Amino acid sequence: MQLHQAFPLKLIKKVFFTSLPIMISIFSTMGLGLVDTIILGHISPVELAAVAIGGGAYIIVLFGLCGITQAVAPFAGYSYGAKRFVSAGIILQQTIWLTLFLIIPAILLLIFPEWYLSWTNIPKDVDELTRLYLFLLAFAIPATLLYRTFYAFFGAIGKTKILMIIGICGFIIHCCLASYLTIISDLKLGIVGCAISNIFMSWSELLLTFLWVSKNKDIQKFEIFKTYYLPNLKKWKNLLKVGLPISIISVIETSTFVCVTVIIAELGAEIISAYRLMSTFGSLLYTLPFAVGITILGEVSQALGEKNSNKIYQLTFISLFFAIIVSLILIATVMLFGETFLRLNTDNENILLYALPLLPLLASYQLFDALQTIGIYILRAYKITFIPMLIQLGSLWGIGLLCGYFLCFEYNYGIRGFWISMTAALLLTSIIVIALVVYITKQICEEINA
């Protein structure tokens, strides 16, 4: 394949301009945690530690269950590529039914967080604030899970501008309301104000989504709510077969960094806060490869529906190209603006003393993180999720957590030990995932052309 065939300019532009709204949307979503961190970082290290630990539990529950609902993406993208629009609408409706079922355990896990907090050694005042924060966030989880279901569907069919608009609206709502409840008004609600703002913002995003679905003419061809179908266990089985490993991967990814927060809890609130700042920064950086991954998943699944092997090959090359470019941008961002970001979030010199030395380590793993993220999304388009789950489990929990623990406590590297081990884990994951992508892409394309 010639260079201009492997990297067609038209397809590169499409991937870029489809990814851009998703990138802005994800950045807005990740910015919600940044808002809480900035506000509480200037109020109290105790409240910042509580939102770090409570936010970690919320992310595990949210992304863990959202992983199941994300299974709608490869099925909807395939149907869209095959011009079976009603089928795509039906699979969305079945995913909504499944999401409604998942809301119940999600609420229970937040109201009763012993599964998460019982093995921590956090101080009593942090523990009490964390429990209150999670209890309030339970009121936001139904809206958030339903919105994430639509989010995955819209990303798969390339309707990404609406995701950007809703994401920006949600970010503005949270910035204004959280600031008012915690700083501007006489209420001074602290972490409670941030939680209330999250609740209002989540339901506002879901309302905006329903309004768009009901009014947009292009979406009418999917007949999402024209005919209501009862839950179909066969379709649920297909969704769960793809979605459960995605869910477990999400739990592995989020819980790895959350577990570090819990493990280092005994080192004190300032070290927890420093780690929280670096994790928040890392989450913001992750928006770029995450956005490209969602776009690539949609494009590849549509190409599968079209039975277009040439396009699948091209998208594989383009995705790896984007991964390298994105990682270089992220490395430059960390090195140029990392200290500014940290000082924007806190004026506590002790927290900065622990956080600043971590910036080179944060920059070092961006290439591997981008490669493995985009590679895994290509595999999801192929509905291959179980093998990536095993890879993530072995690398992040085996190398990332286990080796990080020994480096931190046995070899006195402190929290630097965890960042070193995470970099090694992502290096191994990226090598295996990219090799798997190349092999499976070749196999699928040969089957299409046979």
Salt bridges, closest charged atoms under 4 A:
ASP36 OD1 - HIS174 NE2 2.91
GLU114 OE2 - ARG131 NH1 2.84
ASP127 OD2 - ARG131 NE 2.87
ASP218 OD2 - LYS159 NZ 3.94
GLU299 OE1 - LYS14 NZ 3.37
GLU299 OE1 - LYS311 NZ 3.78
GLU306 OE1 - LYS311 NZ 3.83
GLU339 OE2 - ARG343 NE 3.10
GLU349 OE2 - ARG343 NH1 3.66
